[in-house]
């Protein structure tokens, strides 16, 4: 066993190895680039895991329950589970660093996907709903991974850093829905219901994402960012290090959170019921996967350009663009004929694009408005609100369509998105 003296030596050696990042701007830049690379690799797997469940979750519940009224419940449970996971990942990241928080979140999400597969095999709705809660940890972690790229970024790089990690999510996120038929056939070949097939992909993808982060995200970017901040603090008149809590911009935090909450609610509500709406109008599972694939591509692929625009044009301008784009998405979805693949694709592309604008500008606002000493905890709390809003959107979407129509749901979502505009304008009342 290692003696106490050896433990102290090992700790001193670790501290010394980290100290080189504090004293060298070149080392900091190199670690920033390495962090973006590692997180981007994990996002490829994470995107595949996220998209797989989103595509067929509602259809699996519809098949097992025999009704459309509760088809929004899987999305609701997934996002509700992601709320609890967001809090857990945020707290773990605050206490132990990004590596621990993110790898744990992805692996838990993978275990949830395995539970969904088992529930489909034994036809247990209770196990399905329980597993979807656990599976939500993957989507929460997939979102929180975007913060890791900002820990060592300056104020002019933050939105771009967020967008770079999100771009790589596109590769997995677009592939996931388009592998629905392939995974469905694979599932049937091993005696598993076809709709559980995408969750096989989800389980493997999430667990791989967790392994990548656990092995490669060293040294931890949040730990280094804290050390840099502490090293740059100046002693006050009493010889104590000055605190930086007063520099938190509460208006910026509120505006960023509201922006992401509203865009998530609108996006989840319309996206959740679109596959059911399409199936009612004679579209097959392949067509559903194609539309959702375009949608998720629009959620992530424009990210690199969006990040640059957010850094250049400002958070407020892009937030207003988010609300306007989501309104157009709602109007297009509402009035598109049910048998028109082209218009449904356009509507879902606009829906993804509006979400993209809102998420990146809102995330940048949150990072701008917080300090490294409390940043991960605040980010986790904000992501809880985002997940809960998505849960509400998913749960209400099925009820609204069952009680009224897909048109009503889409129009309501588009109009709701406009509320974010006065909020972000209000936030400009104080310097960010």
N, C-alpha and C positions, 0 to 999 in steps of 0.2 A: 504493500500500500504506500501511497505517496505521503511523506511526512509533512507536518505543518510548514517546516522550513522550505521544503521543495515546492509546496503550494504557493508560498509567498514569492519564491523566485520565478515560478511560472507566471504568476500574476504580474510581477514587475516586468518580465520579458514581453508579455502581451501588451501592457501599457506603453512600453517603449516602442513597440512595433506600430502602435496606433499613433504615437506622438509625431511620427514623421509626416502624417497627413495634416497635422495642426500647423506645422512650421513650413510646409511647402505648398504653394499654390498650384505648382505643376502636378504634385501628387493628388491634390484635391480634384483637379480637372480630369486626371486619369481615372480616379475612382468614380467620378460623376459619369463618365462615359461607360465604364465597366458596369455600373449599376443599371444604367439604361439598357445595356445589352442583355444582362441577366434577366431583368424584369420583362424585357421584350420577348425573350425566349419562353419564359413561363406563361406569358400572355397568349402565345400561340395555342398552347395546350388548354389554358383557361377559357379561351374563346370557344374552343370546340366543345368543352364541357357545358358551358353556359347555353350555347345555341341548341345543343341536342335536346335538353329538357324543355326549353321554351317551345320548340317546334311541336312536340307531340304530347306535352303534359295535359292540355285540355282535352285532347282526343282520347287519351287513355282513361281519364276520369269519365268522359261521356260514355265510353264503351262499357266501363265497369258499373256505372250508375244507371245507364239507360235513359238519361235526360240531359237537356241542355242547360237547365236552370242552374246547375252547380258546376258548369264547365269552367267557370272562372276561379273556382276554389283552388285548383292546383297552383295557378299563378299566385294566388293570394297566399297560400301556405308557403310556397317557395320564397316569396319576398318577405313574409313574416319571419320565416326561419333566418333569412339573411339579416333581418333587423337585430336579432339576438347575436348572430355571428359577427356583425359589424361592431357591436359593442365589445365582444370578446376579443376580436382581432385588434381593435383599437387599444384596448387595455393591455393586451399581451405585447403589442408593439411599443407602447409607452414604457412598459416595465423592462422588457428584454430586447427590444429592437425589432426592426421590420422582418428580419429573417425568421425569427420564432413565430411571430404573429401570422405572417402570410403563409408559411409552410404548413402550420397547424390548420389554418382555415381551409386550404385547398384539400388536404388529406381528409378532413372531416366531411367536406362536400362529396368526395369520392366514395366514402362509406355510405352516405345517404343515397347515392345513385345505385349502389349495390342493393340497398334495401328496397328501392323502387322495382328493380328487376325481380327480386324475390316476391314482392307483393303481386306482381303481374302473373307470376308462375302459379301462386297459390290462390289468386283471385281474392286478396284481402284488401278491402278499401281502407280499413283502419291502418294497416301497415303502409299502404300507399301514402296516405296523408301524413303519417308520422315520418316516413322516409323523406318526403318532399320538404318537410321542415328542416331536416338535417342537410339535405341536398342544397338548401338555400345558402349554406355556409360558403359554397363554391362561388356563387354569384357575388356575395358580399366581399369575398377576398379578391375576386377578379376586379371589382371596382376599387378596393382600397389599394391594390398594387400600384395604381396610378400615382398615389402620393409618394411612393418610394423614390420615384425619379426626380421629385422636386426638392428632396432634402438638402442636396448640395447645389441646387440651381440658384442663380441670382434672380432678381425681380424681372429681368428682361428675358429670362430663359424658361420661366415656370410653365407657362401655358404650352410652349413648344415641347418641354420635357414631358408633360402630361400627354400631349398628342402623340409623341413618338411611341410611347408604350402602348397607347390605344390602337395605333395603326397595326401593330403586330397582332393584336387581338383579332383583326379582320381575317387573317389567314385561317385561323381555326373557326371563327364565328361563321364565315361564309361556307366553309367546307362542311360544318356540322349539319345544317339543314339539308344540304344537297346529298348527304350520305344517308338520309332517312330510309330510302328504299334498299340501299345496300345493306345497312345495318339491320333493317327489318327482315330481309332474306337470310342474313347470317343468323339472326335470332331464331328464325323458324327452323333452320338447319340443325340447331342444337337443342330444339324442343322448347324454346322460349317464345311467348307471344310476340308478334312482329312489332307492336307499338313499344315494347320494352327494349327493342334493339338499340335505339339511339342512346339509351341510358347506359348500355355497355360501353359505348364510346365515351360517354360522360364520365363514368367511373375511372376508366384508364387515363383520360385526359387530365382530370383534376389531380389524381394521385401523382402523375408525372410532373405536373406543374409544381406541386409541393416539394417533390424530391429535388427538382432543379434549383429552387430557391434555397432549400436547406443546405445543399452542397456548395452552391456557387455564390451566394450573396454574402461574401466575406471580403473585407470588413463591413460591418453593418453601417449603411449610410446615415441612419438617424443617430446612431451612437457617435459617429464622427461629427455630424452637424452640431450636436450638443457640446462636444468637446471644443469645437471651434468657437461657438458662442461664448462658452465659459472663459476661454482664453482671451477673448476680445473684450470681456467686461472690464470696466474701470472701477477701482476702489473709490468709495465715497469718502467724505470727511472723517468718518469714524473708522476707516480702514476696512470696511465691509464691501463686498461686491455688490454693485448696484443691481437691483432687480429690473426685469424688462416687462413685467406683467402689464404695466400701465400703457404699453404700446399696442396692446390688443385693440383692434378696431371692431367694436361690437356691431356697429351698423353693417360693416362689411361681412361679418359672420352671418348676421340675420339675412342679408340680401343674398349671399351665396347659397345659404341653406334653402331659402324660399325658392330661388331659381331652380335648384336641382330637385326639390320636392315636387314642384308643379310639373316640371318636364317629365319626371319619372311617372307620376300618376297618369298623365295624359297618354304617354307612350305605352305603358303597360296595359291600360284599359283597352285601347284600340287594337293593339297588337294581339292581345289575348283572344279576342273574339273574332279576329279576321279569319283564322283557320276554320272555325265553326261556320262562319258566314259563307266561306267559299265551299265547304262541303255540302251545305244546303243548296247551293246553286250548281251542283254537279261536277265540281272540280275534284280531281283525284289527289292522293297523298303527295305525288310528285310535284303537282302544281303548287300545293300548299308549301312544300319545301322550297320551291323556287322563289315564291313571293317573300317568304320569311328570310331566305338567303339574301335577296336584294335589300330587304329592310335592315338586317343586321350588318350587311356591308356598308349601308349608308350611315349606320350608327358609328362605325369605327374607321372606315377607309378614308373619309375626308379629314381625319384628325390632324394630320401633319400640316395641312393648309390652315385648318381652323386654329391650331395653336399659334401659328405665325400671325394670323389675323387678330387673335385675342391680344397678343403681345404688342402688335403694331397699332391697331385701331382702338384698343381698350376693351375692358370687361363689359362696360355698359352698352356699347354699340352692338356687341355680339349677343348680349342677353336680349336686347330688343329684336335682333334678327331671329333669335330662337323662338320667341313668342309669335312673331309673324309667320315663320315657316310652319310651326305647329298648327296655326289657324288654317293655312292653306292645305295642310295634310288632312285636317278634320273635314274641311269642305269637300275635298276631292273624294275621300273615302265615303262620305255621306251620300253623294250624288252619283257615284260611279255605278253603272249597272252591275249586278251581281255576277254576270257571266263575262265581264270585261277584264281579262287578265292584265291588259296594258294599263288601264286606269288604276287598278288595285296595286300594281307594281309601283306606279308613280306616287300614289297616296302613301304607301308604306316606305318608299324612299324618302319622301318629304318628312314623314314621321321620324325616321331614323336621323335625318339631317338636323331637324329641330332639336331633338334630344342631344345630339352631338354638340351643337352650339351651346346649349344650356349647361351640359355637364362640364365642358372644358372651361367656359367662362366662370361658372359657379365654383369649380374647384380652385381656379386661380384666385378668385376672391377670398376663399377660405384660407389658402396658403398665405396670401398677402396680409391677411388680418390676424394671423396667429404667430406665436413664438415657438421655437423648438422645444422649450421646456414643457409645453402643454399641447403641442400640435397634434400628436398622434391621438391623444385622448379626445380632443375636440373633433378631429376628423372622424373618429369612430362614432361619436355621438351624432354628428351630422348625417353620417351614412345610415344610422338607425332610423332617423326621420325619413330619409329617402326610401329605405326599404318598407317602412310602414305605409308611406304614401303609395308605393307600388302595390302593397298588399290590399289597400283600400280600393285602388283602381281595378285590380284583378277581381276582387270579390264583387264589387258593384257592377262590373261590366256584364257578367252573365245575367244578373238580375235585371239590369236595364234592358238588355236585348230581349230577354224572355218576357218582360212586362211591356216593352214598347217595340224597339227595332234597332238594328245596327245603325241606321241613319241617325236616330236620336242620340245614340252613344257617341258617334263621330262628331256630330255638331256640338254636343255638350263639351267634349274634350277640346275642340278647337277654340271655343269661346273661353273656357277656363284658362287656357294658356295665356291669354292676353292680360291676366291679372299680374303676371310677373313684371310687366313693363313699369307700372307706377312704383313698384317696390325697388327696382334697381335704380330708378331716377331718384327716389328718396334717399338711397344710400350715398348718393353723391354729395349730400349735405355735409359730410365730413370727409376729410382727406383720407384716402385709402393708404 
